[in-house]
Amino acid sequence: MHSEGKRTLNLFDLSCIGINAIVGSGVFLFPGLLVGFLGPASIVAFGLTGLLLISVGLCYAEASSHFQQTGGSYLYACEAFGPGVGYGIGWMSWITQIFSGAAVANGIAAYLGHFNPAFSGVWAAKIVAICVLSALYAINYRGVKLGAWTSDFFTAAKLIPLGFFVLLGLPHITAAFYHPFAPHGWKPLGEACFLAYFAFQGFESVPVPAGETENPEKNIPLAIIISLSLAALLYMAVQATAVGLSAHLAGSTKPLADAAGAGLGPIWAVIMVLAALFSTAGYNAGSAIVTPRYLFSLAEDGHLPPALAKLHKKFQTPYVAILANAAAVFTLTLFLNFDKLVDFSNVVVCAQYVSTCAAVPFLRQRRHHEHHVGKGWRLPGGLLIPIAGVATTLWLGSQGGVQQIWWSLAILALGYLLKALWPKFAPKAA
């Protein structure tokens, strides 16, 4: 069904891809917004959202254990529900990734503005974003392992300062800052979880490059669980520390830098700004690996032009898909701002999560299909975890606006239109 590149990604690489995809700009921006909703009880929003999404992560772990091919959510939907539904999931998965990559890239210059106001201008932000994206896509053009090393570096560069922020900050917290714990009551919890939902997205990216992964049936499920669990623990620890260091987080655009400056001194404010830079760049490093693989899979299965499925003769990378993906992200970077992304992404990603959770029972029945390998994982509890995953996703997604649903349906319709039209304009074989 699918051709494969070099199998060079290991468990560490996959875990870093997952952590990079989850821990992006949200951990540096959302603590202040969540405090505005719930006060110190914002810690609960991160914890509850992470707990709920464990059911979705476990469904991805089981589904991924049945396959060695590239594709992730798209592949599972194809196998369970047929290529028509699968294409829609693959298309929306790609759309989510390119919108997210463009929006997060736009945020890089905002952190550089801490050091030089010249970066605060709109066009300066666009230029910085394009330069960073160009470097990352060039790296991935030359090899998936080189892209993985870049992702690994940025993962360490963001997690180390965040870890020190927690370890050094906890002894300096002020207990009085946690009282009252829920000053606005618990009514805003749904809105806060909807915001935290965006911060947890990304673990679904781990299975996408399965065709270039060592022992994917084992390493991918483990990497999904590792990345989601570590992100949940990190978010709660960071939020608890930030709340305890500063009483003025609500509405802050640089909440971790402000909290670090208040509790640990100005040098730590600078360190957290640098960590935010590495985090946003790291998110895009992981995205540059994952996102073109959606186009590659869709093209291999005949949904999109076959040129997108070509592998580079020397580097064994899907270079046409990488170039096409880069062009799409560059275009969106020029027109998209971060603030418009969250609601849209939260609604669109629901399609991926619901389809994968719903696919699990079907994949269990088809574990001896010609494209399956081994017996795969099987979660305990029968249908309990897949049902919990679907219910969780629908509840979190329902906290958003109806307008985003209409936009999502319009983009889905555009995807099916392109699928129908491209063969009509493709050159005829001689």
SULMO-V298832 format. One record per backbone hydrogen bond with DSSP energy under -1.0 kcal/mol. NH is the residue of the N-H (numbers start at 1). CO is the residue of the C=O. If there is no record, write none. Layout:
{{NH | CO} {NH | CO}}
This chain:
{{8 | 6} {8 | 212} {9 | 212} {14 | 10} {15 | 11} {16 | 12} {17 | 13} {18 | 14} {19 | 15} {20 | 16} {21 | 17} {22 | 18} {23 | 19} {24 | 22} {28 | 25} {30 | 26} {34 | 30} {35 | 31} {36 | 32} {37 | 33} {38 | 34} {39 | 35} {41 | 38} {41 | 181} {42 | 39} {43 | 40} {44 | 41} {46 | 42} {47 | 43} {48 | 44} {49 | 45} {50 | 46} {51 | 47} {52 | 48} {53 | 49} {57 | 53} {58 | 54} {59 | 55} {60 | 56} {61 | 57} {62 | 58} {63 | 59} {64 | 60} {65 | 61} {66 | 63} {67 | 64} {71 | 208} {74 | 71} {76 | 72} {77 | 73} {78 | 74} {79 | 75} {80 | 76} {81 | 77} {82 | 78} {86 | 82} {87 | 83} {88 | 84} {89 | 85} {90 | 86} {91 | 87} {92 | 88} {93 | 89} {94 | 90} {95 | 91} {96 | 92} {97 | 93} {98 | 94} {99 | 95} {100 | 96} {101 | 97} {102 | 98} {103 | 99} {104 | 100} {105 | 101} {106 | 102} {107 | 104} {108 | 105} {112 | 108} {113 | 109} {114 | 111} {115 | 112} {116 | 112} {119 | 116} {120 | 117} {125 | 121} {126 | 122} {127 | 123} {128 | 124} {129 | 125} {130 | 126} {131 | 127} {132 | 128} {133 | 129} {134 | 130} {135 | 131} {136 | 132} {137 | 133} {138 | 134} {139 | 135} {140 | 136} {141 | 137} {142 | 138} {147 | 143} {148 | 144} {149 | 145} {150 | 146} {151 | 147} {152 | 148} {153 | 149} {154 | 150} {155 | 151} {156 | 152} {157 | 153} {158 | 154} {159 | 155} {160 | 156} {162 | 158} {163 | 159} {164 | 160} {165 | 161} {166 | 162} {167 | 163} {168 | 164} {169 | 165} {170 | 166} {172 | 169} {173 | 170} {174 | 244} {177 | 174} {178 | 175} {179 | 176} {185 | 182} {189 | 186} {192 | 188} {193 | 189} {194 | 190} {195 | 191} {196 | 192} {197 | 193} {199 | 195} {200 | 196} {205 | 202} {206 | 203} {208 | 205} {210 | 207} {212 | 209} {213 | 210} {214 | 9} {218 | 215} {219 | 215} {220 | 216} {222 | 218} {223 | 219} {224 | 220} {225 | 221} {226 | 222} {227 | 223} {228 | 224} {229 | 225} {230 | 226} {231 | 227} {232 | 228} {233 | 229} {234 | 230} {235 | 231} {236 | 232} {237 | 233} {238 | 234} {239 | 235} {240 | 236} {241 | 237} {242 | 238} {243 | 239} {244 | 240} {245 | 241} {246 | 242} {251 | 32} {252 | 249} {258 | 254} {259 | 255} {260 | 256} {261 | 257} {262 | 258} {263 | 259} {264 | 260} {268 | 265} {270 | 266} {271 | 267} {272 | 268} {273 | 269} {274 | 270} {275 | 271} {276 | 272} {277 | 273} {278 | 274} {279 | 275} {280 | 276} {281 | 277} {282 | 278} {283 | 279} {284 | 280} {285 | 281} {286 | 282} {287 | 283} {288 | 284} {290 | 286} {291 | 287} {293 | 290} {294 | 291} {296 | 292} {297 | 293} {298 | 294} {299 | 295} {300 | 296} {301 | 297} {302 | 299} {303 | 298} {308 | 305} {309 | 306} {310 | 307} {312 | 317} {316 | 312} {319 | 317} {322 | 318} {323 | 319} {324 | 320} {325 | 321} {326 | 322} {327 | 323} {328 | 324} {329 | 325} {330 | 326} {331 | 327} {332 | 328} {333 | 329} {334 | 330} {335 | 332} {336 | 332} {340 | 337} {341 | 338} {345 | 341} {346 | 342} {347 | 343} {348 | 344} {349 | 345} {351 | 348} {353 | 349} {354 | 350} {355 | 351} {356 | 352} {357 | 353} {358 | 354} {359 | 355} {360 | 356} {363 | 359} {364 | 360} {365 | 361} {366 | 362} {369 | 366} {372 | 369} {373 | 66} {384 | 381} {387 | 383} {388 | 384} {389 | 385} {390 | 386} {391 | 387} {392 | 388} {393 | 389} {394 | 390} {395 | 391} {396 | 392} {397 | 393} {398 | 394} {399 | 396} {400 | 397} {406 | 402} {407 | 403} {408 | 404} {409 | 405} {410 | 406} {411 | 407} {412 | 408} {413 | 409} {414 | 410} {415 | 411} {416 | 412} {417 | 413} {418 | 414} {419 | 415} {420 | 416} {421 | 417} {422 | 418} {424 | 421} {425 | 422}}
